[in-house]
């Protein structure tokens, strides 16, 4: 005798089961799988690919392609010419330096230092610009004075001037509240300005030691040739581009350093002992690499300021700061090579 009603009242029995048989209990996890699938599947035609809902966001993001900055050939050639003139002026002025006759070379170095203060402050525009420029100018005069007046030619007096100048520049920026807010962000730029002008004083110290004038000749010629070749190469073949926002190419940077090293090796074959082509090539390589990499770093810093939204000012000063910074770093590099190689 069959019961009057089954547990599945109103449902059709399974084809392979007798009437009144119970349906199998659902397996654990079936409901979770169906919930994870996000609902029932849609029937699609044979061979037709599955379609994404119109509201589903695409996983692939369109990458924004930034057009590279245009390389202006006349500007690159002008900077190359400025680098050549600056290097030639410093090398020729170093030849006039001698015991008791260092004033002409000191005047040339001081002129380059003041030009650097103008270019770097106008390009970086640190807070309390007038204070930083005045402190840097005073530091340049003090560095040149101690470089000439000290009994022994050494770098310690220059380091003392550098520390005092940095402290004075930072304290000058902390006076006004509007400048105090930006001190942390501009500390690197302030340190570069003060350090750069003091670094040029290394050339005066170097001219007072044996073989120092010849070291200046080898290293600054190598740095000047490297900067000139690098900028001239960028005017015609700025490839491969190092960054879309920087109008410089790797061919110019590498080629400039190589040509500068070659020129220094040739000079070493004409100079007297203790110079040799190998020693001169090592010294020239260090100076050339330091100069071109510093020039390139200044280009990156300028591109970063423009991308941050800062308005460019005094385009002449902005384009002079690269070669000036390159020679500023080549000066202590020449001093170090004179002490280590010779």
One Martini backbone bead per residue (centre of mass of N, CA, C, O) as a GRO file, in nm:
protein
  342
    1UNK     BB    1   0.094   0.035   0.025
    2UNK     BB    2   0.066   0.367  -0.054
    3UNK     BB    3   0.114   0.669   0.001
    4UNK     BB    4  -0.066   0.965  -0.034
    5UNK     BB    5   0.225   1.110  -0.004
    6UNK     BB    6   0.511   1.261  -0.103
    7UNK     BB    7   0.788   1.452  -0.049
    8UNK     BB    8   0.747   1.529  -0.377
    9UNK     BB    9   0.519   1.722  -0.425
   10UNK     BB   10   0.461   1.810  -0.770
   11UNK     BB   11   0.677   1.618  -0.887
   12UNK     BB   12   0.859   1.468  -1.110
   13UNK     BB   13   0.990   1.189  -1.176
   14UNK     BB   14   1.241   1.008  -1.245
   15UNK     BB   15   1.299   0.810  -1.505
   16UNK     BB   16   1.485   0.583  -1.329
   17UNK     BB   17   1.248   0.601  -1.123
   18UNK     BB   18   1.026   0.522  -0.918
   19UNK     BB   19   0.753   0.581  -0.786
   20UNK     BB   20   0.828   0.754  -0.478
   21UNK     BB   21   1.110   0.823  -0.506
   22UNK     BB   22   1.381   0.970  -0.392
   23UNK     BB   23   1.584   1.221  -0.417
   24UNK     BB   24   1.887   1.315  -0.426
   25UNK     BB   25   2.102   1.459  -0.243
   26UNK     BB   26   2.276   1.723  -0.226
   27UNK     BB   27   2.586   1.814  -0.278
   28UNK     BB   28   2.844   1.938  -0.141
   29UNK     BB   29   2.901   2.259  -0.310
   30UNK     BB   30   2.688   2.323  -0.530
   31UNK     BB   31   2.596   2.601  -0.429
   32UNK     BB   32   2.874   2.736  -0.432
   33UNK     BB   33   2.937   2.702  -0.729
   34UNK     BB   34   2.690   2.856  -0.831
   35UNK     BB   35   2.762   3.121  -0.683
   36UNK     BB   36   3.044   3.160  -0.819
   37UNK     BB   37   2.933   3.170  -1.119
   38UNK     BB   38   2.691   3.385  -1.122
   39UNK     BB   39   2.488   3.188  -1.237
   40UNK     BB   40   2.349   3.111  -1.509
   41UNK     BB   41   2.397   3.000  -1.811
   42UNK     BB   42   2.438   3.086  -2.139
   43UNK     BB   43   2.322   3.029  -2.436
   44UNK     BB   44   2.519   2.933  -2.722
   45UNK     BB   45   2.650   2.911  -3.003
   46UNK     BB   46   2.827   2.742  -3.212
   47UNK     BB   47   3.150   2.899  -3.186
   48UNK     BB   48   3.069   3.121  -2.996
   49UNK     BB   49   3.189   3.354  -2.814
   50UNK     BB   50   3.218   3.488  -2.527
   51UNK     BB   51   3.047   3.746  -2.357
   52UNK     BB   52   3.075   4.048  -2.222
   53UNK     BB   53   2.962   4.258  -2.031
   54UNK     BB   54   2.912   4.595  -2.056
   55UNK     BB   55   2.981   4.651  -1.733
   56UNK     BB   56   3.252   4.521  -1.759
   57UNK     BB   57   3.562   4.571  -1.684
   58UNK     BB   58   3.862   4.610  -1.814
   59UNK     BB   59   4.185   4.479  -1.765
   60UNK     BB   60   4.286   4.658  -1.987
   61UNK     BB   61   4.507   4.924  -1.997
   62UNK     BB   62   4.562   5.220  -2.125
   63UNK     BB   63   4.849   5.347  -2.240
   64UNK     BB   64   5.030   5.629  -2.202
   65UNK     BB   65   5.176   5.816  -2.457
   66UNK     BB   66   5.472   5.994  -2.446
   67UNK     BB   67   5.604   6.237  -2.604
   68UNK     BB   68   5.892   6.334  -2.701
   69UNK     BB   69   6.125   6.557  -2.668
   70UNK     BB   70   6.248   6.797  -2.849
   71UNK     BB   71   6.537   6.842  -3.037
   72UNK     BB   72   6.736   7.127  -3.034
   73UNK     BB   73   6.992   7.199  -3.228
   74UNK     BB   74   7.088   7.490  -3.162
   75UNK     BB   75   7.097   7.447  -2.856
   76UNK     BB   76   7.300   7.211  -2.844
   77UNK     BB   77   7.530   7.369  -2.987
   78UNK     BB   78   7.548   7.599  -2.781
   79UNK     BB   79   7.626   7.424  -2.537
   80UNK     BB   80   7.880   7.309  -2.665
   81UNK     BB   81   8.025   7.583  -2.697
   82UNK     BB   82   8.021   7.659  -2.397
   83UNK     BB   83   8.191   7.419  -2.300
   84UNK     BB   84   8.445   7.487  -2.463
   85UNK     BB   85   8.494   7.773  -2.350
   86UNK     BB   86   8.511   7.701  -2.051
   87UNK     BB   87   8.746   7.502  -2.066
   88UNK     BB   88   8.951   7.692  -2.205
   89UNK     BB   89   8.954   7.914  -1.988
   90UNK     BB   90   9.057   7.739  -1.750
   91UNK     BB   91   9.317   7.629  -1.880
   92UNK     BB   92   9.453   7.902  -1.953
   93UNK     BB   93   9.446   8.020  -1.664
   94UNK     BB   94   9.627   7.798  -1.532
   95UNK     BB   95   9.896   7.886  -1.687
   96UNK     BB   96   9.925   8.165  -1.506
   97UNK     BB   97   9.998   8.004  -1.268
   98UNK     BB   98  10.200   8.095  -0.976
   99UNK     BB   99  10.425   8.188  -0.767
  100UNK     BB  100  10.283   8.490  -0.674
  101UNK     BB  101  10.063   8.433  -0.943
  102UNK     BB  102   9.709   8.395  -0.880
  103UNK     BB  103   9.503   8.614  -0.962
  104UNK     BB  104   9.396   8.546  -1.250
  105UNK     BB  105   9.283   8.267  -1.180
  106UNK     BB  106   9.096   8.362  -0.951
  107UNK     BB  107   8.916   8.545  -1.125
  108UNK     BB  108   8.810   8.326  -1.313
  109UNK     BB  109   8.688   8.144  -1.097
  110UNK     BB  110   8.498   8.359  -0.976
  111UNK     BB  111   8.333   8.404  -1.233
  112UNK     BB  112   8.225   8.114  -1.251
  113UNK     BB  113   8.086   8.114  -0.976
  114UNK     BB  114   7.885   8.347  -1.027
  115UNK     BB  115   7.754   8.214  -1.271
  116UNK     BB  116   7.652   7.968  -1.114
  117UNK     BB  117   7.470   8.114  -0.916
  118UNK     BB  118   7.281   8.231  -1.127
  119UNK     BB  119   7.192   7.968  -1.267
  120UNK     BB  120   7.099   7.792  -1.019
  121UNK     BB  121   6.894   7.990  -0.888
  122UNK     BB  122   6.713   8.033  -1.145
  123UNK     BB  123   6.642   7.728  -1.179
  124UNK     BB  124   6.564   7.630  -0.879
  125UNK     BB  125   6.439   7.829  -0.683
  126UNK     BB  126   6.480   7.879  -0.388
  127UNK     BB  127   6.427   7.962  -0.091
  128UNK     BB  128   6.551   8.251  -0.039
  129UNK     BB  129   6.721   8.345  -0.293
  130UNK     BB  130   6.893   8.587  -0.199
  131UNK     BB  131   7.032   8.440   0.034
  132UNK     BB  132   7.161   8.208  -0.125
  133UNK     BB  133   7.322   8.386  -0.322
  134UNK     BB  134   7.487   8.541  -0.108
  135UNK     BB  135   7.615   8.297   0.034
  136UNK     BB  136   7.752   8.181  -0.220
  137UNK     BB  137   7.930   8.425  -0.284
  138UNK     BB  138   8.081   8.428  -0.013
  139UNK     BB  139   8.188   8.136  -0.038
  140UNK     BB  140   8.358   8.185  -0.290
  141UNK     BB  141   8.549   8.398  -0.172
  142UNK     BB  142   8.645   8.227   0.069
  143UNK     BB  143   8.759   7.987  -0.090
  144UNK     BB  144   8.971   8.149  -0.254
  145UNK     BB  145   9.123   8.270  -0.016
  146UNK     BB  146   9.210   8.005   0.132
  147UNK     BB  147   9.351   7.879  -0.120
  148UNK     BB  148   9.579   8.110  -0.119
  149UNK     BB  149   9.658   8.169   0.201
  150UNK     BB  150   9.747   7.908   0.272
  151UNK     BB  151  10.030   7.734   0.346
  152UNK     BB  152   9.874   7.471   0.268
  153UNK     BB  153   9.767   7.260   0.020
  154UNK     BB  154   9.423   7.211   0.106
  155UNK     BB  155   9.076   7.102   0.175
  156UNK     BB  156   8.978   7.177   0.463
  157UNK     BB  157   8.900   7.480   0.433
  158UNK     BB  158   8.675   7.421   0.224
  159UNK     BB  159   8.496   7.248   0.409
  160UNK     BB  160   8.440   7.470   0.614
  161UNK     BB  161   8.303   7.663   0.418
  162UNK     BB  162   8.077   7.470   0.339
  163UNK     BB  163   7.941   7.433   0.615
  164UNK     BB  164   7.883   7.732   0.671
  165UNK     BB  165   7.715   7.783   0.414
  166UNK     BB  166   7.489   7.577   0.467
  167UNK     BB  167   7.392   7.689   0.738
  168UNK     BB  168   7.331   7.978   0.639
  169UNK     BB  169   7.122   7.904   0.420
  170UNK     BB  170   6.918   7.754   0.603
  171UNK     BB  171   6.871   7.983   0.808
  172UNK     BB  172   6.766   8.187   0.595
  173UNK     BB  173   6.507   8.001   0.529
  174UNK     BB  174   6.387   8.007   0.843
  175UNK     BB  175   6.279   8.293   0.890
  176UNK     BB  176   6.054   8.251   0.698
  177UNK     BB  177   5.754   8.091   0.674
  178UNK     BB  178   5.727   8.052   0.361
  179UNK     BB  179   6.019   7.914   0.348
  180UNK     BB  180   6.003   7.687   0.566
  181UNK     BB  181   5.819   7.482   0.409
  182UNK     BB  182   6.055   7.438   0.161
  183UNK     BB  183   6.325   7.332   0.280
  184UNK     BB  184   6.315   7.023   0.246
  185UNK     BB  185   6.275   7.021  -0.070
  186UNK     BB  186   6.542   7.235  -0.117
  187UNK     BB  187   6.807   7.113   0.005
  188UNK     BB  188   6.948   6.997  -0.244
  189UNK     BB  189   6.974   7.262  -0.406
  190UNK     BB  190   7.135   7.420  -0.195
  191UNK     BB  191   7.375   7.224  -0.177
  192UNK     BB  192   7.458   7.249  -0.477
  193UNK     BB  193   7.527   7.548  -0.485
  194UNK     BB  194   7.741   7.560  -0.259
  195UNK     BB  195   7.920   7.321  -0.353
  196UNK     BB  196   7.989   7.423  -0.639
  197UNK     BB  197   8.147   7.686  -0.567
  198UNK     BB  198   8.359   7.541  -0.385
  199UNK     BB  199   8.474   7.337  -0.595
  200UNK     BB  200   8.630   7.546  -0.770
  201UNK     BB  201   8.858   7.594  -0.550
  202UNK     BB  202   9.025   7.335  -0.618
  203UNK     BB  203   9.194   7.456  -0.850
  204UNK     BB  204   9.375   7.637  -0.673
  205UNK     BB  205   9.495   7.414  -0.501
  206UNK     BB  206   9.609   7.247  -0.743
  207UNK     BB  207   9.808   7.482  -0.849
  208UNK     BB  208  10.006   7.444  -0.574
  209UNK     BB  209  10.093   7.170  -0.674
  210UNK     BB  210  10.255   6.930  -0.800
  211UNK     BB  211  10.124   6.876  -1.115
  212UNK     BB  212   9.853   7.048  -1.113
  213UNK     BB  213   9.836   7.196  -1.387
  214UNK     BB  214   9.844   6.936  -1.560
  215UNK     BB  215   9.588   6.816  -1.436
  216UNK     BB  216   9.399   7.036  -1.529
  217UNK     BB  217   9.447   6.999  -1.828
  218UNK     BB  218   9.358   6.704  -1.858
  219UNK     BB  219   9.076   6.708  -1.715
  220UNK     BB  220   8.939   6.960  -1.851
  221UNK     BB  221   8.967   6.864  -2.137
  222UNK     BB  222   8.810   6.606  -2.105
  223UNK     BB  223   8.548   6.741  -2.006
  224UNK     BB  224   8.506   6.936  -2.246
  225UNK     BB  225   8.498   6.723  -2.471
  226UNK     BB  226   8.268   6.554  -2.358
  227UNK     BB  227   8.049   6.776  -2.356
  228UNK     BB  228   8.068   6.858  -2.653
  229UNK     BB  229   8.015   6.582  -2.785
  230UNK     BB  230   7.747   6.518  -2.647
  231UNK     BB  231   7.588   6.767  -2.752
  232UNK     BB  232   7.647   6.732  -3.056
  233UNK     BB  233   7.519   6.451  -3.082
  234UNK     BB  234   7.230   6.534  -2.992
  235UNK     BB  235   7.177   6.719  -3.243
  236UNK     BB  236   7.184   6.448  -3.450
  237UNK     BB  237   7.188   6.180  -3.223
  238UNK     BB  238   6.936   6.113  -2.995
  239UNK     BB  239   7.058   5.797  -2.945
  240UNK     BB  240   6.913   5.653  -2.722
  241UNK     BB  241   6.664   5.735  -2.533
  242UNK     BB  242   6.654   5.784  -2.188
  243UNK     BB  243   6.408   5.996  -2.203
  244UNK     BB  244   6.131   6.165  -2.305
  245UNK     BB  245   6.194   6.438  -2.119
  246UNK     BB  246   6.495   6.400  -2.230
  247UNK     BB  247   6.723   6.552  -2.469
  248UNK     BB  248   6.888   6.261  -2.461
  249UNK     BB  249   7.164   6.042  -2.544
  250UNK     BB  250   7.369   5.767  -2.521
  251UNK     BB  251   7.574   5.830  -2.743
  252UNK     BB  252   7.681   6.099  -2.626
  253UNK     BB  253   7.775   6.006  -2.347
  254UNK     BB  254   7.968   5.779  -2.436
  255UNK     BB  255   8.127   5.931  -2.657
  256UNK     BB  256   8.236   6.160  -2.479
  257UNK     BB  257   8.398   5.986  -2.278
  258UNK     BB  258   8.583   5.853  -2.493
  259UNK     BB  259   8.709   6.107  -2.622
  260UNK     BB  260   8.820   6.230  -2.361
  261UNK     BB  261   9.013   5.993  -2.300
  262UNK     BB  262   9.178   6.007  -2.561
  263UNK     BB  263   9.286   6.296  -2.525
  264UNK     BB  264   9.434   6.246  -2.256
  265UNK     BB  265   9.629   6.032  -2.365
  266UNK     BB  266   9.769   6.220  -2.567
  267UNK     BB  267   9.869   6.426  -2.358
  268UNK     BB  268  10.042   6.223  -2.188
  269UNK     BB  269  10.265   6.190  -2.420
  270UNK     BB  270  10.367   6.513  -2.379
  271UNK     BB  271  10.422   6.487  -2.095
  272UNK     BB  272  10.584   6.480  -1.817
  273UNK     BB  273  10.700   6.361  -1.555
  274UNK     BB  274  10.451   6.137  -1.429
  275UNK     BB  275  10.341   6.121  -1.709
  276UNK     BB  276  10.116   5.904  -1.887
  277UNK     BB  277   9.893   5.767  -2.089
  278UNK     BB  278   9.760   5.596  -1.869
  279UNK     BB  279   9.723   5.808  -1.647
  280UNK     BB  280   9.575   6.014  -1.821
  281UNK     BB  281   9.337   5.828  -1.893
  282UNK     BB  282   9.230   5.789  -1.607
  283UNK     BB  283   9.184   6.085  -1.540
  284UNK     BB  284   9.003   6.151  -1.785
  285UNK     BB  285   8.780   5.946  -1.730
  286UNK     BB  286   8.679   6.056  -1.461
  287UNK     BB  287   8.618   6.347  -1.556
  288UNK     BB  288   8.428   6.280  -1.793
  289UNK     BB  289   8.215   6.115  -1.642
  290UNK     BB  290   8.143   6.329  -1.433
  291UNK     BB  291   8.047   6.546  -1.634
  292UNK     BB  292   7.825   6.394  -1.802
  293UNK     BB  293   7.654   6.294  -1.559
  294UNK     BB  294   7.591   6.570  -1.441
  295UNK     BB  295   7.457   6.687  -1.689
  296UNK     BB  296   7.233   6.471  -1.696
  297UNK     BB  297   7.116   6.523  -1.410
  298UNK     BB  298   7.024   6.810  -1.471
  299UNK     BB  299   6.818   6.730  -1.685
  300UNK     BB  300   6.638   6.565  -1.495
  301UNK     BB  301   6.576   6.793  -1.294
  302UNK     BB  302   6.439   6.980  -1.499
  303UNK     BB  303   6.215   6.782  -1.583
  304UNK     BB  304   6.093   6.753  -1.299
  305UNK     BB  305   6.006   7.049  -1.267
  306UNK     BB  306   5.818   7.058  -1.513
  307UNK     BB  307   5.630   6.817  -1.420
  308UNK     BB  308   5.550   6.975  -1.144
  309UNK     BB  309   5.476   7.289  -1.263
  310UNK     BB  310   5.710   7.464  -1.310
  311UNK     BB  311   5.822   7.761  -1.413
  312UNK     BB  312   6.018   7.874  -1.647
  313UNK     BB  313   6.343   8.038  -1.616
  314UNK     BB  314   6.583   8.150  -1.776
  315UNK     BB  315   6.699   7.971  -2.029
  316UNK     BB  316   7.001   8.030  -2.014
  317UNK     BB  317   7.049   7.926  -1.725
  318UNK     BB  318   6.934   7.636  -1.765
  319UNK     BB  319   7.159   7.558  -1.995
  320UNK     BB  320   7.426   7.621  -1.815
  321UNK     BB  321   7.418   7.424  -1.563
  322UNK     BB  322   7.540   7.165  -1.676
  323UNK     BB  323   7.838   7.245  -1.743
  324UNK     BB  324   7.898   7.372  -1.467
  325UNK     BB  325   7.853   7.110  -1.304
  326UNK     BB  326   8.066   6.940  -1.449
  327UNK     BB  327   8.316   7.115  -1.365
  328UNK     BB  328   8.266   7.110  -1.058
  329UNK     BB  329   8.320   6.792  -1.040
  330UNK     BB  330   8.598   6.781  -1.193
  331UNK     BB  331   8.777   6.922  -0.984
  332UNK     BB  332   8.785   6.710  -0.745
  333UNK     BB  333   8.863   6.476  -0.933
  334UNK     BB  334   9.144   6.589  -1.005
  335UNK     BB  335   9.256   6.592  -0.720
  336UNK     BB  336   9.224   6.289  -0.662
  337UNK     BB  337   9.400   6.190  -0.903
  338UNK     BB  338   9.663   6.331  -0.816
  339UNK     BB  339   9.685   6.166  -0.543
  340UNK     BB  340   9.648   5.861  -0.665
  341UNK     BB  341   9.828   5.847  -0.940
  342UNK     BB  342  10.095   6.042  -0.890
   0.00000   0.00000   0.00000
